[in-house]
Amino acid sequence: MKTKIHHITGWNSAYKRPFIIAGPCSAESEEQVMTTARAIAQYPVNMLRAGIWKPRTRPDSFEGMGEIALGWLKNAGKEVNLPVAVEVANTRHVELALKAGIDVLWIGARTTVSPFMVQEIANAIAGMDIPVLIKNPVNPDVDLWEGAIERIAKSGISKIMAVHRGFSSYENSTYRNKPNWEIPIELRRRIPGIPLICDPSHISGKTVLIPYLSQMALDLNYEGLMIETHIDPPHARSDAKQQLTPAGLGKLLAALVLRNPSVDDVFELSKLEDMRDQIDEVDQTILDYMSERMGIARMIGQYKLKNHMTIYQPERWNEIIRTRTKNGMEKKLTREFILKLINIIHEESIYQQTLQMNPEQFNSQPADKEGNTAFDA
């Protein structure tokens, strides 16, 4: 990435972790926006947010008040001395938001999925000195998220924050959008300097889970939180169940525990290093066992080839799921982790067996520039 992304401390001298962005899901009226802003301003909030244009699934849903609400939000921010942020989904939104003096733009999850839309926004703000928040795409794809950040950064924007708001899933879940914590962690590995903000409102879909998710994010060393806050949540015109009252926000912020990423005590650090050494040894043992297991899988592939058997055996697979899940949970592993693990192992086992049964097919696959075939992807 050519353009350096500045940490919040580089463009907000008043920054103190956690960086808190709060405000209603939607700007519904001038009075609602102003009253909410005044109420949250008594707490350690760094930025005021509100949806002006709302991307809704159904066309008959409330889609925001539009341009008129930009003035409401800007005036509320001035009164309580807070910068204001607005979601933009196209160049017209950008034009109107900038004209109204909006301080921060954010790109929503439904926009991040489209490189065309992100690039148009990037072109519209090229060379400007304005912060941009980029939410993860609705689908769990770290490449799309990283690509959106790169497009905005390459337009000359250096004040960028990544906002983790969870991912859609067809599975039954406790959450409105599954957190998939490993994805934002991977994003931070790829872009080490990027500030990471968690949006527990959209992950949870209900206020009862917001405190847990907020603390989890801070424990993972996120820079801050974006929390939807409404003066009268039961009567909100959008996402009523996931919005806190200002008093609820204050209670949440007061209860958060900030932990340090490291310790200064040399003795304590040495204990941590000892435990990490143990982890390294266990990981090496796991890899050794996996290599041994796949060797057996290749032998099974040869056996099935010799005896004209299909690779996939449903009864055997069901037995593996049942026994490994039971055994793993007895060892205090979560069911979700066990299922992910055995699915990954099963996928590799099938691949190894297929190598034995159809070696010509694999050898004939076209390779990319780095020599990887389609089966290596």
C-alpha positions in Angstrom: 0.0 0.0 0.0 1.6 3.3 -1.1 -0.2 5.7 1.2 0.5 5.4 4.9 -2.5 5.0 7.2 -2.1 7.2 10.3 -3.1 6.0 13.7 -5.9 7.9 15.4 -3.3 9.7 17.5 -1.9 11.2 14.3 -5.1 13.1 13.4 -7.0 13.3 16.7 -4.8 14.8 19.5 -7.6 14.2 22.1 -7.6 10.5 21.4 -7.8 8.3 24.4 -8.6 4.6 24.2 -11.3 3.6 23.7 -12.4 5.8 20.8 -16.2 6.0 21.1 -18.5 6.8 18.2 -22.2 7.0 19.2 -25.5 8.2 17.9 -28.8 6.9 16.4 -29.1 4.4 13.7 -31.1 6.9 11.7 -31.6 10.6 11.9 -35.4 10.8 12.2 -36.0 14.4 13.2 -34.1 17.5 14.1 -35.3 17.2 17.7 -34.4 13.5 18.0 -30.8 14.1 16.7 -30.2 17.2 18.9 -31.7 15.5 22.0 -29.7 12.4 21.5 -26.5 14.4 20.9 -27.0 16.4 24.1 -27.6 13.3 26.1 -24.5 11.3 24.9 -22.2 14.4 25.1 -22.1 14.0 28.9 -20.2 10.7 28.5 -16.7 10.1 27.0 -17.9 10.0 23.4 -15.5 11.2 20.6 -17.7 11.3 17.6 -21.4 11.6 16.8 -22.9 9.3 14.1 -26.3 9.0 12.4 -27.6 7.4 9.3 -28.9 9.9 6.7 -29.4 7.4 3.8 -30.3 3.9 4.9 -29.6 0.9 2.6 -32.6 -1.3 3.4 -33.4 -4.8 2.1 -37.0 -4.0 1.3 -38.1 -0.9 -0.7 -41.0 -0.2 1.6 -38.7 0.2 4.7 -37.6 3.5 6.2 -34.6 4.6 4.0 -33.6 7.6 6.0 -34.5 11.3 5.8 -31.9 12.2 3.2 -30.2 15.5 2.5 -32.3 17.5 5.0 -30.9 15.5 7.9 -27.3 16.5 7.2 -28.0 19.9 8.6 -29.6 18.4 11.7 -26.5 16.3 12.4 -24.0 19.0 11.7 -25.8 21.5 14.0 -26.0 18.9 16.7 -22.3 18.2 16.5 -21.5 21.9 16.7 -23.6 22.3 19.8 -22.0 19.5 21.7 -18.5 20.0 20.2 -18.2 16.6 18.5 -17.2 15.8 14.9 -20.0 14.0 13.0 -19.9 11.0 10.7 -22.3 9.9 8.0 -22.6 6.8 5.8 -22.1 7.4 2.0 -22.9 4.9 -0.7 -22.3 6.9 -3.9 -20.7 10.0 -5.2 -23.9 12.1 -4.8 -23.9 11.3 -1.1 -20.3 12.3 -0.9 -21.0 15.6 -2.6 -23.9 16.5 -0.3 -22.1 15.4 2.8 -19.0 17.5 2.0 -21.2 20.5 1.1 -22.9 20.2 4.5 -19.5 20.2 6.3 -19.7 16.6 7.5 -16.4 15.8 9.3 -16.1 12.0 8.7 -17.5 9.7 6.0 -18.1 6.0 6.5 -18.5 3.3 3.9 -21.1 0.7 4.8 -21.0 -3.1 4.6 -23.3 -3.3 1.6 -21.0 -0.8 -0.3 -17.7 -2.4 0.7 -18.8 -5.6 -1.3 -18.6 -3.6 -4.6 -15.2 -2.5 -5.8 -16.9 -0.4 -8.4 -18.8 1.6 -5.8 -15.8 1.9 -3.5 -13.6 3.2 -6.4 -16.2 5.8 -7.3 -16.2 7.1 -3.7 -12.4 7.0 -3.7 -12.2 9.0 -6.9 -14.7 11.6 -5.4 -12.6 12.2 -2.3 -9.1 11.8 -3.9 -6.5 14.1 -2.3 -8.9 15.4 0.4 -8.0 15.5 4.1 -11.0 13.8 5.5 -11.2 10.7 7.7 -13.0 7.6 6.3 -14.4 4.7 8.2 -14.7 1.4 6.2 -17.0 -1.3 7.5 -16.3 -4.9 6.7 -18.3 -6.3 3.7 -21.5 -8.2 4.6 -19.9 -11.5 3.4 -16.9 -12.9 5.3 -14.2 -11.9 2.8 -11.1 -10.3 4.2 -9.8 -9.6 0.7 -12.8 -7.4 -0.2 -12.3 -5.5 3.1 -8.6 -5.0 2.5 -9.2 -4.0 -1.1 -11.7 -1.3 -0.1 -9.2 0.1 2.3 -6.5 0.0 -0.3 -8.7 1.9 -2.8 -9.4 4.7 -0.3 -5.8 4.8 0.7 -4.5 5.0 -2.9 -6.8 8.0 -3.4 -4.6 9.9 -0.9 -6.7 9.4 2.2 -4.4 8.6 5.2 -7.0 8.9 8.0 -8.7 5.5 7.8 -10.4 3.3 10.4 -11.7 -0.2 9.8 -15.0 -1.0 11.4 -15.9 -4.5 12.3 -19.7 -5.0 12.2 -20.0 -8.7 11.7 -20.8 -11.0 8.8 -24.0 -12.5 7.3 -24.5 -16.2 7.7 -27.2 -18.7 6.7 -26.4 -20.6 9.9 -28.5 -20.2 13.1 -26.6 -17.9 15.3 -26.9 -16.0 18.6 -25.9 -12.9 16.6 -27.5 -10.8 13.9 -24.2 -10.9 12.1 -21.6 -13.4 13.2 -18.4 -11.7 14.6 -15.9 -14.1 12.9 -13.2 -12.4 15.0 -10.5 -14.2 13.0 -11.2 -11.9 10.0 -10.5 -8.5 11.6 -7.5 -10.1 13.3 -6.2 -11.2 9.9 -6.9 -7.7 8.5 -4.8 -6.2 11.2 -2.0 -8.6 10.4 -2.1 -7.5 6.8 -2.4 -3.8 7.6 -0.6 -3.5 11.0 -1.1 0.2 11.5 -4.9 0.5 10.8 -7.1 1.5 13.7 -9.8 -1.1 14.3 -13.2 -0.2 15.7 -15.9 -2.7 16.7 -19.7 -2.1 16.0 -21.3 -4.4 18.6 -24.7 -3.0 17.7 -24.8 -4.6 14.3 -23.0 -7.8 15.4 -25.5 -8.4 18.2 -28.8 -7.2 16.8 -30.0 -6.9 20.4 -28.8 -4.7 23.3 -28.3 -7.5 25.7 -25.1 -8.7 23.9 -23.5 -5.3 23.4 -21.6 -5.2 26.7 -20.0 -8.6 26.1 -19.0 -7.8 22.5 -17.7 -4.4 23.5 -15.4 -5.9 26.2 -14.4 -8.7 23.9 -13.3 -6.1 21.3 -11.2 -4.2 23.8 -9.7 -7.4 25.1 -8.6 -8.0 21.4 -6.9 -4.6 21.5 -9.4 -2.7 19.3 -9.0 1.1 19.3 -12.7 1.7 20.0 -16.4 1.1 19.5 -19.2 2.4 17.4 -22.4 2.0 19.4 -25.9 2.9 18.1 -27.6 5.1 20.7 -31.2 6.5 20.5 -33.1 8.8 22.9 -36.1 6.5 22.6 -35.1 3.1 21.2 -38.6 1.4 21.3 -39.9 4.0 18.9 -36.8 4.1 16.6 -37.7 3.8 12.9 -34.9 1.4 12.2 -33.0 -1.3 14.2 -34.9 -0.5 17.5 -33.7 -3.7 19.2 -30.0 -2.9 18.9 -29.9 0.7 20.1 -29.0 1.7 23.7 -30.4 4.7 25.5 -27.8 7.4 26.3 -28.0 6.3 30.0 -27.4 2.7 28.9 -24.4 3.9 26.9 -23.0 5.7 29.9 -23.4 2.6 32.1 -21.7 0.4 29.4 -18.7 2.8 29.1 -18.3 3.0 32.8 -18.1 -0.8 33.1 -15.6 -1.4 30.4 -12.2 -2.7 31.5 -9.1 -1.6 29.6 -6.2 -4.1 29.6 -2.7 -3.6 28.5 -1.2 -5.5 25.5 1.9 -6.2 27.6 3.5 -6.0 31.0 6.6 -4.2 32.2 7.5 -6.8 34.9 10.4 -8.9 33.5 9.6 -11.9 35.7 5.9 -11.9 34.4 7.1 -11.6 30.8 9.4 -14.6 31.3 6.5 -16.7 32.5 4.5 -15.7 29.4 7.5 -16.7 27.2 7.7 -20.0 28.9 4.0 -20.7 28.2 4.5 -19.6 24.6 7.4 -22.1 24.3 5.0 -24.8 25.4 2.5 -23.7 22.8 5.2 -23.9 20.1 6.0 -27.4 21.1 2.4 -28.5 21.1 1.9 -26.9 17.7 4.8 -28.8 16.3 3.4 -32.0 17.7 0.0 -31.3 16.1 1.7 -30.7 12.7 3.6 -34.0 13.1 0.4 -35.9 13.8 -1.4 -34.2 10.9 1.4 -35.3 8.6 1.1 -38.8 9.9 -2.7 -38.7 9.5 -2.5 -37.6 5.9 0.0 -40.4 5.2 -2.6 -42.8 6.4 -5.2 -41.0 4.3 -3.0 -41.6 1.2 -2.8 -45.3 2.1 -6.6 -45.4 2.3 -6.8 -43.7 -1.1 -4.7 -46.4 -2.6 -6.9 -49.1 -0.9 -10.1 -47.5 -2.3 -8.5 -47.3 -5.7 -7.6 -51.0 -5.7 -11.0 -52.0 -4.5 -13.0 -49.6 -6.7 -14.5 -47.7 -3.7 -15.8 -44.1 -3.7 -13.7 -41.6 -1.8 -16.5 -40.1 0.2 -18.1 -42.5 2.7 -21.2 -40.8 4.4 -21.5 -43.4 7.2 -17.8 -43.0 8.2 -18.0 -39.2 8.0 -21.1 -39.1 10.3 -19.3 -41.4 12.8 -16.3 -39.0 12.8 -18.5 -36.0 13.4 -20.3 -37.7 16.3 -17.3 -39.2 18.1 -14.9 -36.3 17.6 -17.5 -33.8 18.7 -18.3 -35.8 21.9 -14.7 -36.4 22.7 -13.6 -32.8 22.0 -16.4 -31.3 24.2 -15.4 -33.6 27.0 -12.0 -31.9 26.7 -13.5 -28.5 27.1 -13.3 -27.5 23.5 -16.3 -25.6 21.9 -18.5 -27.5 19.5 -18.0 -24.8 16.8 -14.2 -25.2 17.0 -14.4 -29.0 16.8 -16.6 -28.9 13.7 -14.4 -26.4 12.0 -11.3 -28.4 12.8 -12.7 -31.8 11.7 -14.1 -30.3 8.5 -10.7 -28.8 7.6 -9.0 -32.2 8.3 -11.6 -34.0 6.3 -11.2 -31.7 3.3 -7.4 -32.3 3.3 -7.9 -36.1 3.7 -10.2 -36.2 0.7 -7.7 -34.2 -1.3 -4.9 -36.6 -0.3 -7.0 -39.6 -1.2 -7.9 -38.0 -4.5 -4.2 -37.6 -5.3 -3.9 -41.3 -5.1 -6.9 -42.1 -7.2 -6.6 -39.5 -9.9 -2.9 -38.5 -10.2 -3.1 -37.7 -13.9 -6.0 -35.3 -13.4 -4.0 -33.3 -10.8 -0.8 -33.3 -12.9 -2.7 -31.9 -15.9 -4.2 -28.9 -14.1 -3.0 -25.6 -15.5 -0.8 -23.7 -13.0 -0.7 -20.0 -12.2 2.4 -17.8 -12.2 3.5 -19.2 -8.9 3.0 -22.8 -10.0 -0.2 -23.4 -8.0 -3.0 -25.5 -9.7 -6.7 -25.0 -9.0 -6.4 -27.8 -6.4 -3.7 -25.9 -4.5 -5.9 -22.8 -4.1 
